[in-house]
Amino acid sequence: SPPNLKLLSFSGHFANISGTKELISISCIIKNSYNLNHDYNEDILNENDNVLLICRKMKNFNYNSENVKKTVNCQNVILVPNENTLINIFIQKISNTDPDIIISHNLYNNLENILGRISKLK
């Protein structure tokens, strides 16, 4: 039987701000015990999983973490002041999690866009 693996699934959300495609949020699911032999057609999340939304504050949007938690049905919301902080927290989560598997819908474009923003913000 294969060992349980640590899985990080994420999605980057971008918006065109003043003509620049900027990162405005990243949603993540961290599965601390992912078994390749398990059929995940049932409930994919369990109590050991971590669902996280990292969202930056935007001009002209008046919201707080409680409003966001209710809107997206996520209890683990981190509001950050800017794109740079958002990226740094995401990188820190990857480092702290040390996942065996990283997945994302449209992984190549997500990574390419995030890496592009990192190089612009240096």
URTA-V758115 format. One record per pair of residues at least 24 apart in sequence whose ideal C-beta (glycine too) atoms are under 6 Angstrom apart, sorted by the first residue. I is the first residue (numbers start at 1). J is the second residue. D is the distance in whole Angstrom. If there is no record, write none. Layout:
# URTA-V758115
i=<I,I>
j=<J,J>
d=<D,D>
This chain:
# URTA-V758115
i=<2,4,4,5,5,5,6,6,6,7,7,7,7,8,8,8,9,10,12,12,22,23,23,24,25,26,26,27,28,30,52,53,54,54,54,54,55,56,56,56,56,57,84,87>
j=<36,33,35,34,100,101,32,99,100,31,34,99,101,97,99,102,103,104,110,114,83,83,117,56,55,54,90,53,52,97,76,77,78,86,89,90,79,80,82,83,86,81,121,118>
d=<5,4,5,5,4,6,6,5,5,4,4,6,5,6,4,5,5,5,5,6,6,5,5,6,4,5,5,5,5,5,5,5,5,5,5,6,6,5,6,6,5,6,5,6>
